[in-house]
Amino acid sequence: MKKLTHDEISQNRSTVETVHQVEKLPVVALLDNIRSTYNVGSIFRTSDGAMIDKLFLTGYTPHPPNKEILKTALGSTNSVKWEFHKDALAVLHQLKKEGYKICALEQTETSGMYYDLSTKQFPLCLVIGNEITGVSQKLLDECDFAIEIPQYGIKQSLNVAVAYGIAIFELRKTFDLTGRQKEN
């Protein structure tokens, strides 16, 4: 086994100029009232890695060109489409009109497991809430369903950027496996 060099890895990647021509995962994410610039930057970078369609930054979530976001995102603010809106509810209402299913990443009385989604739920908007208080009740009221990541230790939750990464790559896996099955 030999570790690939940066140049070898880059040969198979899109560029900032070509990334918008590649088929995206039919998922958008809505980040509401995220406090940490580093979490936002990390979510940008993860969104690039999973090739999601778009990020919506809402409420008091910091947004580019904030220097801490840019530092953590490592250029992914140029490859991931994003918009800032103060009003998260208005964004959710518009996405519903466009046919998106709205899914909260939150522990609720009816949450399903993050790994139990299917492509029937695409296109999907994944709602991510505040680091301390999670997804607000007013946004949960607009969601079609919620998913959660089970917790087995003494803590009740994961860091928001880590939880987002787990969920978004599970969605990527679901989309990729279903696509391969259709081809065969």
N, C-alpha and C positions, 0 to 999 in steps of 0.2 A: 504494500500500500504506500502510495506517495501522495503527499498533500499537494493540492493544486495551487498554482501561483495565482496571483490576482489577474494577470493577463489571461491565463487559461480559463478562469472563471468568467471573465468579461467577454470572451469570444461568443458565449451562448446567451448573452443578456441583451435586452433592449437598451436603447440609449434614450436620453431625454427627448431627442428628436423623433424617435420611432415608437416610444412607449404608448402613445395615444392611438396607434394603429393596431395594437394587440387586443384580442378579445379579453374582456375583463370579467372577473367574477361578478355575477349580477347581484351584488350586495353594496349598499351604501351604509355608512355608519354615522350616527348622530351622537356627538359628544356634548352632553349638557352639564354646564357648570363644573367642569374639571378645573381644579385649582392649579395643578403643577404644570409648569412649562415643560418639564422633563418628561412627564407622562404624555403630554400632547406630542412632543417630538418623537417619543418612542412609538406612539400609535401611528404617526405618519410613516415611520420606517417600516413597521409591521404591515401597514396597509399597502406599501409598495411591494413588499415581499410576497404578499398574498394576491396582489394585483386586483384590489377591489375597484369598484367604479368611482366612488367619491366619498369624501368626508364632509359632514356638516358640523361646524363648530358653533355652538349656541350658548346663550346666556352669558356668563362671565368667563367662559373658556378662553384662555389666551390664544392668539393666532399669529401667524407670520405677518410681519417680518421680525417678530420677537427673537432676539439673539440666542436665548437659551433653547428655544424650539429649533432654530436653524442648526445649532451646534449638535443637538441630539438627533435630529432628523437626517443629518448627513446627506443633504441634497434631495431627499424624497419629497420635500415641499414643491419641487419642480416636476416630479413625476406623478404625483397623486393629485387629482382634481379636488379642489376644496372650495367651500364657501363659508363665510361667517354670517350668521343671522342672530339677532338678539332673541327672537321669539321662537323657541323650539316647537311650540304647538302649531304655529303657522307652517313650519317646515313639514311636520308630520301630516298635517291635513293635506298639503300639496302632494306629498309622496303617496298618500292613500288614493288620491284622485288619479295618480299615475299608475296605480295597480300594485304598489308595494305592499307586502305583508309587513306589519310592524312588530318587532320582537325585542323585548327588554332582556338584557343580560342582568338578571336580578333574581334573588331568592324570594319567591312568593308562595302563597298557599297552593297554587296550581302549576308551579314551574315544572317544565319537563327537563330532562337531561340534555346537556349541550350536544351530545353525540347522537341524539334521536331525531334530528331534523332530516328532511328529505328535500329533493329539488322541487317538490310540489309547493314548498314555501318560498321559492324564488319567483320574482325578484323580492329581495328582503332588505329591510332597514333594521339594522342592529342598533338599539339604543343603549348607550353607555352613560352612567350617571356619575355623580360626585364621589370622590374618594372616600368620604366619611358617611354621607347619607344615602348614597346609591341613587337609583332612578326615582325621581319624585313621583308622588301619587298622581299628580295631574297628568304626567306623561304615561304612567302605567295605565291610567284610565283609557288612553288612546291606543294601547297596544293590543294586538290580536292574540298574543301569547307571550310567555316568558320562558327563558331557559336559564339553567344554573349549572355551575361547576361544583360537584360535591366536595365537601370539606371533611377531611378525616382527622385532622389534628385539633389542637385547642383553640385555634383562631377560627373566626367565622367567615373570613373572606380573604381574597388575594388582592395584591396590588392591581389597580384598575388596568394598567397597561399590560400586565402579565395575563390577567383574565381575558382581556381583549385578544391577545395573541393566541391563547388556547382556543377560544371560540372561533376566531376568524379562520384559523388554519383547519379546524374541524369542518367549517363550512366549505373551505377550499377543497378538502378531501372528498366531501360529499359530492360536490359539483364535478370534480375530476373523475371519480369512480363511476358516476352515473353516465357521464359523457363517454367514457371508454366502453361501458356496457352497450350503449346505443350503437357504437361503431362496429362492435363484434356481432 
